[in-house]
Amino acid sequence: MWIDSHNHLHDARLSDPPQRIKEMRKTGISGCMVNATQPSDWRAVLSLREAFPTFIQASLGVHPWHAGAVGEGWGDDLIKLLENNPVLSIGECGLDMWVQSPPIEQQISVFGKQLEIANRLDRAVTIHCLKAWQPLLDCFEKCGTPRRFLMHSFGGSQEMAERLLDLGAFFSFSGYYLEPRKTKVLDVFRKLPLERILLETDAPDMSPPAHMLTHPLPDGANHPANLAAIARALADARCCDPAELAAATCKNHCEVFGAFVEN
């Protein structure tokens, strides 16, 4: 069985989440973590969690791309939701210097607040980081490194992976890194300890190469049921049994986010 440790099942590009879940289950996916990216979609993610409590876990956060659009009191609202839902985690949040707006200073302010909340409430954090590795480490230094955190769709170097391993990081692999031009990232995942690897689709984004798609969708959207094909490709790259990878990544997911429960 597989777990998709990071997707956006509430995204309109996926449409009809119950049907997508049926298709995921048929491929051997036993659960997934659905990540919000801004306050306006927190309720949609929570509604999915409530409708499918043994299949869906929920993570609420502010993506760095939306750091400039949060209103007053967003942090207090997040704290209330987390306090009322002890199984929720925080994310997707982080830093992104690939984009010029919002400015990195604004991203750092919003990300730092989420780190502080995570440390205060002891919640796992799902982190997006793109071309902002030193600011990420600086935020950990200033706000505290979360006890449990996932570097989602990790695309950093081997050197950065080793620094983050020392801080307790877990790393999720997405199908986009099966593209031939991304061999350096695949090499990093060949070397990472198996006990620190998770699997994800980031659906409806980060599609694997077209020839690997088992569940194509319109306009190039990535179906979360493509996870099984992504997982088998990573198992091949690591020269390990897919069953071994499935067991390890499910165990790792539960270590970071806890088991799938109704309450």
KETI-720341 format. One record per residue: residue number from 1; x, z, y of N, C-alpha, C in turn. Coordinates in steps of 0.05 Angstrom, whole numbers. Example, Ala and Ser with C-alpha at 12.3 -4.5 7.8 and 13.67 -1.06 7.14 Angstrom:
BEGIN
ATOM, 1, 264, 156, -114, 246, 156, -90, 264, 156, -66 .
ATOM, 2, 257, 142, -45, 273, 143, -21, 258, 157, 1 .
END
This chain:
BEGIN
ATOM, 1, 17, 0, -24, 0, 0, 0, 18, 0, 25 .
ATOM, 2, 8, -13, 46, 22, -15, 71, 7, 0, 93 .
ATOM, 3, 22, 8, 114, 10, 19, 138, 21, 3, 162 .
ATOM, 4, 3, -7, 179, 10, -20, 204, 14, 2, 225 .
ATOM, 5, 38, 8, 231, 44, 31, 249, 40, 25, 278 .
ATOM, 6, 33, 1, 285, 28, -5, 314, 13, -31, 317 .
ATOM, 7, -12, -29, 326, -27, -53, 334, -46, -46, 356 .
ATOM, 8, -61, -67, 365, -81, -63, 386, -107, -75, 376 .
ATOM, 9, -119, -63, 356, -142, -74, 343, -166, -76, 361 .
ATOM, 10, -166, -61, 383, -188, -62, 402, -186, -86, 421 .
ATOM, 11, -164, -101, 420, -160, -124, 437, -181, -145, 432 .
ATOM, 12, -193, -156, 452, -214, -177, 449, -205, -201, 434 .
ATOM, 13, -179, -207, 434, -169, -230, 420, -172, -228, 390 .
ATOM, 14, -174, -203, 380, -179, -200, 352, -208, -201, 344 .
ATOM, 15, -225, -193, 362, -254, -194, 358, -263, -183, 331 .
ATOM, 16, -286, -171, 330, -299, -161, 305, -280, -143, 289 .
ATOM, 17, -272, -121, 300, -253, -103, 285, -262, -96, 257 .
ATOM, 18, -288, -91, 251, -295, -85, 223, -288, -107, 204 .
ATOM, 19, -291, -132, 212, -283, -155, 195, -253, -155, 192 .
ATOM, 20, -238, -150, 213, -209, -150, 211, -200, -128, 192 .
ATOM, 21, -213, -106, 193, -206, -84, 175, -211, -91, 146 .
ATOM, 22, -233, -104, 140, -239, -114, 113, -216, -132, 103 .
ATOM, 23, -208, -150, 121, -187, -169, 114, -160, -154, 110 .
ATOM, 24, -155, -134, 126, -131, -118, 123, -130, -104, 96 .
ATOM, 25, -153, -92, 89, -154, -77, 64, -149, -95, 40 .
ATOM, 26, -159, -120, 41, -156, -138, 19, -126, -145, 14 .
ATOM, 27, -109, -142, 34, -81, -148, 31, -65, -124, 23 .
ATOM, 28, -78, -101, 19, -64, -77, 12, -56, -58, 34 .
ATOM, 29, -68, -63, 58, -62, -45, 80, -82, -21, 78 .
ATOM, 30, -71, 3, 78, -87, 27, 75, -94, 41, 101 .
ATOM, 31, -82, 32, 123, -88, 45, 148, -71, 33, 171 .
ATOM, 32, -78, 41, 195, -63, 30, 218, -65, 49, 242 .
ATOM, 33, -45, 47, 259, -45, 62, 284, -52, 42, 307 .
ATOM, 34, -74, 48, 320, -84, 31, 343, -75, 44, 369 .
ATOM, 35, -61, 28, 385, -49, 38, 410, -64, 28, 435 .
ATOM, 36, -72, 47, 452, -82, 39, 478, -59, 34, 497 .
ATOM, 37, -64, 20, 518, -43, 13, 537, -49, 21, 566 .
ATOM, 38, -74, 30, 571, -81, 38, 598, -107, 55, 596 .
ATOM, 39, -113, 71, 616, -136, 89, 614, -162, 74, 609 .
ATOM, 40, -165, 50, 618, -190, 35, 614, -195, 28, 585 .
ATOM, 41, -176, 29, 568, -181, 23, 540, -179, 48, 522 .
ATOM, 42, -175, 71, 533, -173, 95, 516, -199, 99, 500 .
ATOM, 43, -222, 96, 513, -247, 101, 499, -252, 81, 477 .
ATOM, 44, -244, 56, 481, -248, 36, 460, -231, 43, 435 .
ATOM, 45, -207, 53, 440, -190, 61, 417, -202, 85, 404 .
ATOM, 46, -211, 104, 419, -223, 128, 407, -248, 121, 391 .
ATOM, 47, -263, 102, 400, -288, 93, 386, -280, 81, 359 .
ATOM, 48, -259, 66, 358, -250, 55, 332, -241, 78, 313 .
ATOM, 49, -227, 96, 324, -219, 120, 308, -243, 135, 297 .
ATOM, 50, -263, 138, 313, -287, 152, 304, -303, 137, 283 .
ATOM, 51, -302, 110, 285, -317, 94, 266, -303, 91, 240 .
ATOM, 52, -276, 92, 240, -260, 88, 215, -239, 110, 213 .
ATOM, 53, -248, 135, 210, -229, 157, 212, -208, 159, 190 .
ATOM, 54, -214, 148, 167, -194, 149, 145, -176, 124, 144 .
ATOM, 55, -181, 105, 162, -165, 80, 163, -150, 78, 189 .
ATOM, 56, -161, 89, 211, -149, 85, 237, -139, 112, 248 .
ATOM, 57, -115, 111, 259, -105, 132, 276, -103, 121, 304 .
ATOM, 58, -104, 139, 324, -105, 130, 352, -83, 142, 369 .
ATOM, 59, -73, 125, 387, -52, 134, 405, -60, 125, 433 .
ATOM, 60, -60, 143, 452, -68, 138, 479, -45, 140, 498 .
ATOM, 61, -42, 120, 515, -20, 121, 534, -22, 100, 556 .
ATOM, 62, -1, 98, 572, 0, 78, 593, 25, 61, 589 .
ATOM, 63, 21, 36, 583, 43, 17, 579, 57, 13, 605 .
ATOM, 64, 84, 8, 605, 98, 5, 630, 87, -18, 648 .
ATOM, 65, 76, -39, 636, 65, -60, 652, 41, -51, 669 .
ATOM, 66, 28, -29, 660, 5, -19, 675, 11, 6, 691 .
ATOM, 67, 36, 13, 693, 44, 37, 707, 36, 37, 737 .
ATOM, 68, 33, 13, 748, 25, 12, 776, -4, 12, 781 .
ATOM, 69, -20, 14, 760, -49, 12, 764, -64, 37, 756 .
ATOM, 70, -50, 58, 749, -64, 83, 742, -75, 97, 766 .
ATOM, 71, -98, 109, 763, -110, 123, 786, -102, 152, 787 .
ATOM, 72, -112, 166, 807, -107, 194, 809, -119, 209, 785 .
ATOM, 73, -105, 228, 775, -115, 245, 754, -113, 234, 726 .
ATOM, 74, -99, 212, 723, -97, 200, 696, -83, 219, 677 .
ATOM, 75, -63, 233, 686, -49, 251, 669, -66, 274, 659 .
ATOM, 76, -82, 285, 677, -101, 306, 670, -122, 296, 650 .
ATOM, 77, -131, 272, 654, -150, 260, 635, -138, 257, 607 .
ATOM, 78, -113, 248, 607, -99, 245, 581, -96, 272, 567 .
ATOM, 79, -88, 292, 582, -85, 319, 570, -111, 329, 558 .
ATOM, 80, -133, 325, 572, -159, 334, 562, -166, 320, 536 .
ATOM, 81, -162, 294, 535, -168, 279, 510, -151, 288, 487 .
ATOM, 82, -126, 293, 493, -107, 302, 472, -114, 330, 462 .
ATOM, 83, -121, 347, 481, -127, 375, 473, -153, 376, 456 .
ATOM, 84, -171, 357, 461, -196, 356, 446, -193, 341, 419 .
ATOM, 85, -171, 328, 416, -166, 312, 391, -138, 318, 381 .
ATOM, 86, -135, 338, 365, -108, 346, 357, -92, 326, 340 .
ATOM, 87, -106, 305, 329, -92, 285, 313, -82, 261, 329 .
ATOM, 88, -89, 260, 355, -80, 238, 372, -51, 239, 379 .
ATOM, 89, -38, 216, 382, -11, 215, 392, -11, 201, 419 .
ATOM, 90, 13, 198, 431, 16, 186, 458, 30, 159, 456 .
ATOM, 91, 18, 139, 469, 30, 113, 469, 8, 91, 471 .
ATOM, 92, 14, 69, 477, 41, 58, 480, 51, 63, 508 .
ATOM, 93, 74, 74, 510, 86, 80, 536, 116, 72, 535 .
ATOM, 94, 129, 73, 558, 157, 67, 558, 166, 54, 584 .
ATOM, 95, 187, 37, 581, 201, 25, 604, 207, -4, 598 .
ATOM, 96, 205, -21, 618, 209, -50, 614, 222, -62, 639 .
ATOM, 97, 247, -70, 637, 261, -83, 659, 262, -113, 656 .
ATOM, 98, 248, -123, 636, 244, -152, 633, 225, -162, 655 .
ATOM, 99, 206, -144, 663, 187, -151, 684, 197, -139, 711 .
ATOM, 100, 190, -151, 733, 198, -141, 759, 177, -123, 771 .
ATOM, 101, 153, -124, 761, 131, -108, 772, 114, -97, 749 .
ATOM, 102, 108, -71, 751, 115, -52, 771, 145, -45, 771 .
ATOM, 103, 155, -35, 793, 184, -29, 795, 191, -7, 775 .
ATOM, 104, 216, -7, 767, 225, 12, 746, 221, 41, 755 .
ATOM, 105, 223, 47, 781, 219, 74, 791, 191, 84, 785 .
ATOM, 106, 171, 66, 788, 143, 73, 783, 139, 76, 752 .
ATOM, 107, 151, 59, 737, 150, 61, 708, 161, 88, 699 .
ATOM, 108, 184, 95, 710, 197, 121, 702, 179, 144, 708 .
ATOM, 109, 166, 144, 731, 148, 166, 738, 126, 169, 718 .
ATOM, 110, 113, 147, 710, 90, 148, 692, 100, 154, 663 .
ATOM, 111, 122, 143, 655, 133, 149, 629, 142, 178, 627 .
ATOM, 112, 155, 187, 647, 164, 215, 647, 141, 235, 644 .
ATOM, 113, 119, 229, 658, 96, 246, 655, 86, 247, 626 .
ATOM, 114, 86, 224, 613, 77, 223, 585, 96, 238, 567 .
ATOM, 115, 122, 236, 572, 141, 252, 556, 136, 282, 560 .
ATOM, 116, 131, 290, 584, 126, 318, 589, 101, 328, 575 .
ATOM, 117, 80, 311, 575, 56, 318, 560, 61, 320, 530 .
ATOM, 118, 76, 300, 520, 82, 300, 491, 97, 325, 483 .
ATOM, 119, 117, 333, 499, 132, 357, 493, 116, 382, 495 .
ATOM, 120, 99, 383, 515, 81, 406, 519, 62, 410, 496 .
ATOM, 121, 50, 387, 486, 30, 389, 465, 41, 382, 438 .
ATOM, 122, 66, 377, 436, 79, 370, 410, 66, 347, 397 .
ATOM, 123, 64, 324, 411, 52, 300, 400, 74, 279, 396 .
ATOM, 124, 69, 262, 376, 87, 239, 371, 83, 219, 394 .
ATOM, 125, 104, 204, 399, 103, 184, 421, 112, 157, 410 .
ATOM, 126, 97, 136, 418, 104, 109, 411, 116, 96, 436 .
ATOM, 127, 140, 86, 435, 155, 78, 458, 162, 48, 458 .
ATOM, 128, 155, 35, 480, 163, 7, 486, 187, 8, 504 .
ATOM, 129, 208, -5, 496, 232, -7, 513, 244, -34, 512 .
ATOM, 130, 246, -47, 535, 257, -74, 537, 276, -75, 560 .
ATOM, 131, 302, -80, 554, 323, -82, 574, 324, -58, 593 .
ATOM, 132, 317, -34, 582, 317, -10, 599, 328, 14, 583 .
ATOM, 133, 350, 9, 568, 359, 30, 550, 371, 54, 564 .
ATOM, 134, 387, 49, 585, 399, 72, 599, 377, 88, 614 .
ATOM, 135, 358, 75, 628, 336, 91, 639, 321, 107, 618 .
ATOM, 136, 318, 95, 594, 304, 110, 573, 319, 136, 566 .
ATOM, 137, 345, 133, 562, 361, 156, 555, 361, 177, 578 .
ATOM, 138, 361, 166, 603, 360, 184, 626, 334, 200, 627 .
ATOM, 139, 312, 187, 619, 286, 200, 618, 286, 222, 597 .
ATOM, 140, 297, 216, 574, 300, 236, 553, 315, 260, 563 .
ATOM, 141, 337, 254, 578, 354, 276, 588, 338, 293, 608 .
ATOM, 142, 323, 281, 625, 309, 295, 646, 283, 309, 636 .
ATOM, 143, 268, 295, 619, 241, 305, 612, 240, 317, 584 .
ATOM, 144, 261, 313, 568, 261, 323, 541, 255, 301, 521 .
ATOM, 145, 270, 300, 499, 266, 281, 478, 243, 291, 461 .
ATOM, 146, 223, 274, 456, 201, 283, 438, 212, 290, 410 .
ATOM, 147, 199, 309, 397, 207, 317, 371, 203, 294, 350 .
ATOM, 148, 182, 278, 355, 176, 255, 337, 171, 231, 355 .
ATOM, 149, 186, 210, 352, 180, 186, 368, 188, 161, 353 .
ATOM, 150, 172, 140, 358, 176, 114, 346, 184, 94, 367 .
ATOM, 151, 206, 80, 362, 214, 57, 379, 200, 33, 367 .
ATOM, 152, 178, 25, 380, 161, 4, 368, 174, -23, 373 .
ATOM, 153, 172, -40, 353, 183, -67, 354, 211, -67, 366 .
ATOM, 154, 227, -50, 354, 254, -45, 365, 271, -71, 365 .
ATOM, 155, 282, -78, 388, 298, -102, 390, 325, -96, 402 .
ATOM, 156, 334, -71, 400, 360, -64, 412, 383, -69, 393 .
ATOM, 157, 407, -62, 403, 431, -67, 388, 436, -46, 367 .
ATOM, 158, 456, -51, 350, 463, -31, 330, 474, -6, 343 .
ATOM, 159, 489, -9, 364, 499, 14, 379, 477, 31, 390 .
ATOM, 160, 457, 18, 402, 434, 34, 413, 418, 47, 391 .
ATOM, 161, 415, 32, 368, 401, 44, 346, 414, 70, 336 .
ATOM, 162, 441, 69, 335, 455, 93, 326, 452, 116, 346 .
ATOM, 163, 452, 110, 372, 448, 132, 391, 420, 144, 389 .
ATOM, 164, 400, 127, 384, 373, 136, 382, 369, 150, 355 .
ATOM, 165, 382, 141, 334, 381, 156, 308, 389, 185, 312 .
ATOM, 166, 411, 189, 327, 421, 216, 331, 400, 233, 346 .
ATOM, 167, 382, 220, 361, 361, 235, 375, 336, 239, 359 .
ATOM, 168, 336, 228, 334, 313, 231, 317, 294, 208, 316 .
ATOM, 169, 301, 185, 327, 283, 162, 329, 276, 150, 302 .
ATOM, 170, 251, 140, 300, 242, 121, 280, 239, 94, 293 .
ATOM, 171, 240, 73, 276, 240, 45, 287, 220, 28, 271 .
ATOM, 172, 203, 14, 285, 184, -3, 270, 192, -33, 274 .
ATOM, 173, 189, -47, 251, 196, -75, 250, 171, -93, 252 .
ATOM, 174, 173, -113, 270, 150, -131, 273, 158, -159, 265 .
ATOM, 175, 138, -176, 259, 144, -202, 248, 158, -221, 267 .
ATOM, 176, 156, -217, 293, 170, -234, 312, 200, -236, 307 .
ATOM, 177, 211, -214, 295, 240, -213, 291, 248, -228, 265 .
ATOM, 178, 229, -242, 253, 235, -260, 231, 241, -288, 240 .
ATOM, 179, 238, -292, 267, 245, -318, 278, 275, -322, 275 .
ATOM, 180, 284, -346, 269, 313, -351, 264, 331, -343, 287 .
ATOM, 181, 321, -345, 312, 338, -338, 335, 340, -307, 338 .
ATOM, 182, 327, -292, 322, 327, -263, 324, 343, -250, 301 .
ATOM, 183, 362, -264, 290, 377, -253, 267, 392, -227, 273 .
ATOM, 184, 401, -224, 298, 415, -199, 305, 397, -175, 301 .
ATOM, 185, 372, -177, 309, 354, -155, 305, 349, -150, 275 .
ATOM, 186, 345, -171, 260, 341, -168, 231, 366, -154, 219 .
ATOM, 187, 390, -161, 228, 414, -148, 218, 413, -118, 224 .
ATOM, 188, 403, -110, 247, 401, -81, 253, 383, -68, 233 .
ATOM, 189, 360, -81, 226, 341, -69, 208, 352, -69, 179 .
ATOM, 190, 371, -86, 173, 384, -85, 147, 401, -60, 144 .
ATOM, 191, 412, -50, 167, 430, -28, 167, 417, -1, 172 .
ATOM, 192, 393, -1, 183, 380, 24, 189, 374, 40, 164 .
ATOM, 193, 375, 66, 164, 368, 82, 141, 338, 77, 134 .
ATOM, 194, 333, 73, 108, 305, 68, 100, 286, 89, 109 .
ATOM, 195, 296, 114, 110, 278, 137, 117, 271, 137, 147 .
ATOM, 196, 281, 118, 162, 274, 116, 191, 259, 91, 198 .
ATOM, 197, 250, 75, 179, 238, 49, 184, 207, 51, 179 .
ATOM, 198, 192, 39, 198, 164, 35, 196, 158, 5, 199 .
ATOM, 199, 134, -3, 193, 125, -31, 195, 103, -33, 215 .
ATOM, 200, 102, -56, 229, 80, -60, 248, 75, -90, 251 .
ATOM, 201, 52, -96, 263, 46, -123, 271, 46, -127, 301 .
ATOM, 202, 40, -106, 316, 35, -108, 345, 12, -128, 351 .
ATOM, 203, -5, -133, 331, -27, -151, 334, -44, -143, 358 .
ATOM, 204, -53, -164, 374, -52, -193, 369, -27, -207, 379 .
ATOM, 205, -5, -192, 385, 19, -204, 395, 41, -204, 373 .
ATOM, 206, 65, -213, 380, 89, -212, 363, 84, -225, 336 .
ATOM, 207, 73, -249, 335, 67, -263, 310, 93, -269, 295 .
ATOM, 208, 92, -269, 269, 115, -279, 253, 116, -309, 255 .
ATOM, 209, 137, -321, 245, 139, -351, 245, 114, -363, 231 .
ATOM, 210, 107, -386, 241, 81, -399, 232, 79, -402, 202 .
ATOM, 211, 102, -408, 189, 100, -413, 160, 96, -387, 144 .
ATOM, 212, 98, -364, 157, 94, -339, 144, 65, -328, 148 .
ATOM, 213, 50, -340, 165, 24, -330, 171, 5, -333, 147 .
ATOM, 214, -7, -311, 139, -27, -312, 117, -55, -311, 129 .
ATOM, 215, -57, -302, 154, -84, -300, 167, -82, -311, 195 .
ATOM, 216, -80, -337, 198, -79, -349, 225, -104, -344, 241 .
ATOM, 217, -101, -341, 267, -124, -337, 285, -121, -357, 308 .
ATOM, 218, -143, -362, 322, -143, -381, 345, -123, -372, 366 .
ATOM, 219, -112, -392, 380, -95, -388, 403, -69, -372, 396 .
ATOM, 220, -61, -373, 371, -36, -361, 364, -37, -330, 362 .
ATOM, 221, -61, -319, 362, -63, -290, 359, -53, -281, 332 .
ATOM, 222, -41, -258, 331, -30, -247, 307, -50, -228, 294 .
ATOM, 223, -58, -234, 269, -77, -218, 254, -62, -195, 241 .
ATOM, 224, -72, -170, 242, -58, -148, 230, -55, -151, 200 .
ATOM, 225, -71, -167, 187, -68, -172, 158, -43, -187, 152 .
ATOM, 226, -29, -198, 172, -3, -211, 166, 19, -191, 159 .
ATOM, 227, 12, -165, 161, 33, -145, 156, 45, -147, 128 .
ATOM, 228, 29, -153, 108, 40, -154, 81, 62, -175, 79 .
ATOM, 229, 58, -199, 91, 79, -219, 91, 104, -211, 106 .
ATOM, 230, 100, -197, 128, 122, -187, 144, 138, -167, 128 .
ATOM, 231, 124, -150, 114, 137, -129, 98, 154, -141, 75 .
ATOM, 232, 142, -161, 62, 157, -173, 40, 182, -187, 50 .
ATOM, 233, 180, -199, 74, 204, -213, 85, 226, -192, 92 .
ATOM, 234, 218, -169, 102, 238, -149, 108, 250, -138, 83 .
ATOM, 235, 233, -134, 62, 244, -125, 36, 264, -145, 25 .
ATOM, 236, 259, -170, 28, 278, -191, 19, 304, -189, 35 .
ATOM, 237, 302, -185, 61, 326, -183, 78, 343, -159, 71 .
ATOM, 238, 330, -137, 63, 344, -113, 56, 351, -112, 26 .
ATOM, 239, 343, -132, 12, 349, -134, -17, 338, -109, -32 .
ATOM, 240, 313, -102, -25, 300, -80, -39, 273, -88, -50 .
ATOM, 241, 263, -72, -68, 237, -77, -80, 215, -72, -59 .
ATOM, 242, 196, -91, -56, 174, -86, -37, 160, -60, -42 .
ATOM, 243, 157, -52, -67, 144, -27, -73, 159, -3, -61 .
ATOM, 244, 186, -5, -62, 203, 16, -51, 199, 17, -21 .
ATOM, 245, 198, -6, -8, 194, -7, 21, 167, 3, 28 .
ATOM, 246, 146, -4, 13, 119, 6, 18, 118, 36, 17 .
ATOM, 247, 129, 47, -4, 128, 77, -7, 143, 91, 15 .
ATOM, 248, 166, 80, 22, 183, 93, 43, 170, 91, 70 .
ATOM, 249, 160, 68, 77, 149, 64, 104, 123, 80, 107 .
ATOM, 250, 107, 82, 86, 83, 99, 88, 90, 128, 91 .
ATOM, 251, 110, 137, 76, 120, 165, 79, 130, 170, 107 .
ATOM, 252, 146, 150, 117, 157, 153, 144, 135, 154, 165 .
ATOM, 253, 115, 137, 162, 93, 137, 181, 80, 164, 182 .
ATOM, 254, 74, 176, 159, 61, 202, 159, 79, 224, 170 .
ATOM, 255, 105, 220, 167, 124, 240, 178, 122, 240, 209 .
ATOM, 256, 119, 216, 220, 117, 214, 249, 89, 221, 260 .
ATOM, 257, 69, 210, 247, 42, 212, 259, 23, 229, 243 .
ATOM, 258, 31, 239, 220, 13, 255, 203, -4, 237, 185 .
ATOM, 259, -17, 250, 166, -34, 235, 147, -60, 226, 160 .
ATOM, 260, -73, 207, 147, -99, 198, 157, -120, 218, 149 .
ATOM, 261, -134, 230, 169, -154, 250, 164, -178, 244, 181 .
ATOM, 262, -201, 256, 174, -226, 251, 189, -227, 267, 215 .
ATOM, 263, -214, 290, 217, -215, 305, 241, -188, 311, 252 .
END
